[in-house]
Amino acid sequence: MKLSPIALAVALLPSIAAALEPYQAPPMVITRATALEKPAPASTRVIDRNEIERSAASSLIEVLNGKAGIQIRDTLGDGNHASISLRGFGDNAVNNVLVLVDGRRLNNPSLSGPDLNSVPLANIERIEILRGAGTVLYGDQAVGGVVNIVTRRPSGNEAYIETTQGSHDLEAYRGHVSQSFGGGLSAYISGETRNTDNYRDHNDASYRDLFGRLRYDHDSGWLLYEYQNIDDELLYPRSLTIAQRRADRRASTSNEWNNSKTDVHRFAGEQALGRHWTANLDYSIRDSDGAGLISGSPFTEGTRVETISPRLTANWDSTSGRGEWLLGFDYLKADYQATYAFYPTLSSDAEQTQRDWYTQVNQPLTDRLTLSLGYRISEVNNRHNGRTRSDSEDSSSVALSWQVNDQTHAFIKREEVLRWANVNENALVEPGIEFLKPQTGESWEAGIAWQDATQLYQASLYRLDLDDELLYAPYAFGGWGANVNLDQTRREGLLLEAERKLTDRLRVGGQYSFTDTELRAGANKGNEIPWVSRHSAAMHLDYQIIANLHGYLEAIYTGPRYLASDDGLALPKEGGYTLFNAAIRYEYRNLNAKLRINNLTGKRYDSYAVYNSWQAGNKALYPAPEEDIQLSVGYRF
């Protein structure tokens, strides 16, 4: 459906609403409009600061793994180059789940995943997870879900230092300082350095991160400037055959490496325009330069991503409640250059520009029923090695949110989804194809949640149908591999989630996900989508042993699944496995210490396994670490 500019101007858009009166719920997902006071018409989960601290985690990956229906693929073992999977995107997750930091994109315009290490845990206030379609509100790549990391804004002056020592010669130091200068002006600086050999040979990692923020708050809004510098060095161990893994699962078959440096500048602000209007502006530039060795070829690459996102929000009161309207514009320009010394056909000089208009409205129909409508039109201009192409697509959403009673909230939502092929994908296609088609589809979901001051129960159902799904296929191009558009695919499933405070000292929680996937057309019609578990589950327990001493235990189950890239299901499923992680945390005045053991039982499993007809046994395996111990000690001044 294509709408005229006039229709666009009056289009109504998605939102997030319903009501919780006597009971004050924790913060819901912040939309790009405002921090709505009512639950969203979507399956959401908020991991707050207290939950992060109770887990005794030292990385974002440890916090997210097994939570909220999320599955993590950490192929290289450093936590940085991991991918987050939601809604049945296993091997194809990296560009179908959008990761944000305070609304700024971490996703790359390439096949490289977002840098999940770029936000130290000490800087995070909460993590907002939107499970399911978010195209209308967030744009490209928000197909399976959105993870928005909200950073802390200290209200006073403090300093904090922490060190972590652990397995595989892990040595990390981190800290931050916040200072209020009065008159609404404040500053925040944080830094981290981490070095580790990692589990496997030739997998050393060195990571350094410096972040600074200058912020000015006034009566009707705020302004800020942020700068971040990242230096990331990593050796790649590559995959093993079955025989190689049996002989030595830590072995490496590679001399590959990659070093990258990234600078980020961000300007943002908010200004109230009277009682009912608010204006926001977010502008950022991210420059990354890298060099390394891959598949025997030296390479260099450079990426520059520029984003501009102004938006205007209005709210009004009616007899049924508060209504809200949002109008926004997203501009994203990505420049990408890559040079491969021995594979010149893979070299790229590419540019992609996206221009999107979007709008949304929330209108209460009664004091308990809210209608949300949304629309986005997206235009893209691609240039790659002299070839050019322009295209446009639109997406709409409609949702109903029902506050059944003070504790119970239900919703139903339909949304059209979109993902554009990125510059890496258009650089490696089959002969005769200049640019890949956009990935489009339709998402339906419904859910119900019951919550009070001590417990939360959620259930949701979804169906996601995609056309022209974008995927790297090793079997394409005569077995040399290429990025392709798949035929029709379907993902549908169920998510159950529960959290309960049993006593003042004991909390328990868990989740279960059922995911049914299908290739609905083409040569492999009827087959499951590889590297997606039909069943996954997790449970956690947090217990206050004595005053100031807490214990934490979690179990994460990943069910059997077909090898990645095995669309023809030539091999049987890889077996499922359960991981146990345990931690204790101690706090005394300004001192805190935490000991965490991941994979407590030393389970041997593969973090990633790929079907490869050119490799012995047709398997390319990436063994995961066994027991991993981390001890952290921190002090707050």
Rosetta blueprint (number, residue, H / E / L):
1 M L
2 K L
3 L L
4 S L
5 P H
6 I H
7 A H
8 L H
9 A H
10 V H
11 A L
12 L L
13 L L
14 P L
15 S L
16 I L
17 A L
18 A L
19 A L
20 L L
21 E L
22 P L
23 Y L
24 Q L
25 A L
26 P L
27 P L
28 M L
29 V L
30 I L
31 T L
32 R L
33 A L
34 T L
35 A L
36 L L
37 E L
38 K L
39 P L
40 A L
41 P L
42 A L
43 S E
44 T E
45 R E
46 V E
47 I E
48 D E
49 R H
50 N H
51 E H
52 I H
53 E H
54 R H
55 S L
56 A L
57 A L
58 S L
59 S L
60 L H
61 I H
62 E H
63 V H
64 L H
65 N L
66 G L
67 K L
68 A L
69 G L
70 I L
71 Q E
72 I E
73 R E
74 D L
75 T L
76 L L
77 G L
78 D L
79 G L
80 N L
81 H L
82 A L
83 S E
84 I E
85 S E
86 L L
87 R L
88 G L
89 F L
90 G L
91 D L
92 N L
93 A L
94 V L
95 N L
96 N L
97 V E
98 L E
99 V E
100 L E
101 V E
102 D L
103 G L
104 R E
105 R E
106 L L
107 N L
108 N L
109 P L
110 S L
111 L L
112 S L
113 G L
114 P L
115 D L
116 L L
117 N L
118 S L
119 V L
120 P L
121 L H
122 A H
123 N H
124 I E
125 E E
126 R E
127 I E
128 E E
129 I E
130 L E
131 R E
132 G L
133 A L
134 G L
135 T H
136 V H
137 L H
138 Y H
139 G L
140 D L
141 Q L
142 A L
143 V L
144 G L
145 G E
146 V E
147 V E
148 N E
149 I E
150 V E
151 T E
152 R L
153 R L
154 P L
155 S L
156 G L
157 N L
158 E E
159 A E
160 Y E
161 I E
162 E E
163 T E
164 T E
165 Q E
166 G E
167 S L
168 H L
169 D L
170 L E
171 E E
172 A E
173 Y E
174 R E
175 G E
176 H E
177 V E
178 S E
179 Q E
180 S E
181 F E
182 G E
183 G L
184 G L
185 L E
186 S E
187 A E
188 Y E
189 I E
190 S E
191 G E
192 E E
193 T E
194 R E
195 N E
196 T E
197 D L
198 N L
199 Y L
200 R L
201 D L
202 H L
203 N L
204 D L
205 A E
206 S E
207 Y E
208 R E
209 D E
210 L E
211 F E
212 G E
213 R E
214 L E
215 R E
216 Y E
217 D E
218 H E
219 D L
220 S L
221 G E
222 W E
223 L E
224 L E
225 Y E
226 E E
227 Y E
228 Q E
229 N E
230 I E
231 D E
232 D E
233 E E
234 L E
235 L E
236 Y L
237 P L
238 R L
239 S L
240 L E
241 T L
242 I H
243 A H
244 Q H
245 R H
246 R H
247 A H
248 D L
249 R L
250 R L
251 A L
252 S L
253 T L
254 S L
255 N L
256 E L
257 W E
258 N E
259 N E
260 S E
261 K E
262 T E
263 D E
264 V E
265 H E
266 R E
267 F E
268 A E
269 G E
270 E E
271 Q E
272 A E
273 L L
274 G L
275 R L
276 H L
277 W E
278 T E
279 A E
280 N E
281 L E
282 D E
283 Y E
284 S E
285 I E
286 R E
287 D E
288 S E
289 D E
290 G E
291 A E
292 G E
293 L E
294 I E
295 S L
296 G L
297 S E
298 P E
299 F E
300 T E
301 E E
302 G E
303 T E
304 R E
305 V E
306 E E
307 T E
308 I E
309 S E
310 P E
311 R E
312 L E
313 T E
314 A E
315 N E
316 W E
317 D E
318 S E
319 T L
320 S L
321 G E
322 R E
323 G E
324 E E
325 W E
326 L E
327 L E
328 G E
329 F E
330 D E
331 Y E
332 L E
333 K E
334 A E
335 D E
336 Y E
337 Q E
338 A E
339 T E
340 Y E
341 A L
342 F L
343 Y L
344 P H
345 T H
346 L H
347 S L
348 S E
349 D E
350 A E
351 E E
352 Q E
353 T E
354 Q E
355 R E
356 D E
357 W E
358 Y E
359 T E
360 Q E
361 V E
362 N E
363 Q E
364 P E
365 L L
366 T L
367 D L
368 R L
369 L E
370 T E
371 L E
372 S E
373 L E
374 G E
375 Y E
376 R E
377 I E
378 S E
379 E E
380 V E
381 N E
382 N E
383 R E
384 H E
385 N L
386 G L
387 R E
388 T E
389 R E
390 S E
391 D E
392 S E
393 E E
394 D E
395 S E
396 S E
397 S E
398 V E
399 A E
400 L E
401 S E
402 W E
403 Q E
404 V L
405 N L
406 D L
407 Q L
408 T E
409 H E
410 A E
411 F E
412 I E
413 K E
414 R E
415 E E
416 E E
417 V E
418 L E
419 R E
420 W L
421 A L
422 N L
423 V H
424 N H
425 E H
426 N H
427 A H
428 L L
429 V L
430 E L
431 P L
432 G L
433 I L
434 E L
435 F L
436 L L
437 K L
438 P L
439 Q E
440 T E
441 G E
442 E E
443 S E
444 W E
445 E E
446 A E
447 G E
448 I E
449 A E
450 W E
451 Q E
452 D L
453 A L
454 T L
455 Q E
456 L E
457 Y E
458 Q E
459 A E
460 S E
461 L E
462 Y E
463 R E
464 L E
465 D E
466 L E
467 D E
468 D L
469 E L
470 L E
471 L E
472 Y E
473 A E
474 P L
475 Y L
476 A L
477 F H
478 G H
479 G H
480 W L
481 G L
482 A E
483 N E
484 V E
485 N E
486 L L
487 D L
488 Q L
489 T E
490 R E
491 R E
492 E E
493 G E
494 L E
495 L E
496 L E
497 E E
498 A E
499 E E
500 R E
501 K E
502 L L
503 T L
504 D L
505 R L
506 L E
507 R E
508 V E
509 G E
510 G E
511 Q E
512 Y E
513 S E
514 F E
515 T E
516 D E
517 T E
518 E E
519 L E
520 R L
521 A L
522 G L
523 A L
524 N L
525 K L
526 G L
527 N L
528 E L
529 I L
530 P L
531 W L
532 V L
533 S L
534 R L
535 H E
536 S E
537 A E
538 A E
539 M E
540 H E
541 L E
542 D E
543 Y E
544 Q E
545 I E
546 I E
547 A L
548 N L
549 L E
550 H E
551 G E
552 Y E
553 L E
554 E E
555 A E
556 I E
557 Y E
558 T E
559 G L
560 P L
561 R E
562 Y L
563 L L
564 A E
565 S L
566 D L
567 D L
568 G L
569 L L
570 A L
571 L L
572 P L
573 K L
574 E E
575 G L
576 G L
577 Y E
578 T E
579 L E
580 F E
581 N E
582 A E
583 A E
584 I E
585 R E
586 Y E
587 E E
588 Y E
589 R L
590 N L
591 L E
592 N E
593 A E
594 K E
595 L E
596 R E
597 I E
598 N E
599 N L
600 L L
601 T L
602 G L
603 K L
604 R L
605 Y L
606 D E
607 S E
608 Y E
609 A E
610 V E
611 Y E
612 N L
613 S L
614 W L
615 Q L
616 A H
617 G H
618 N H
619 K E
620 A E
621 L E
622 Y E
623 P E
624 A L
625 P L
626 E L
627 E L
628 D E
629 I E
630 Q E
631 L E
632 S E
633 V E
634 G E
635 Y E
636 R E
637 F L
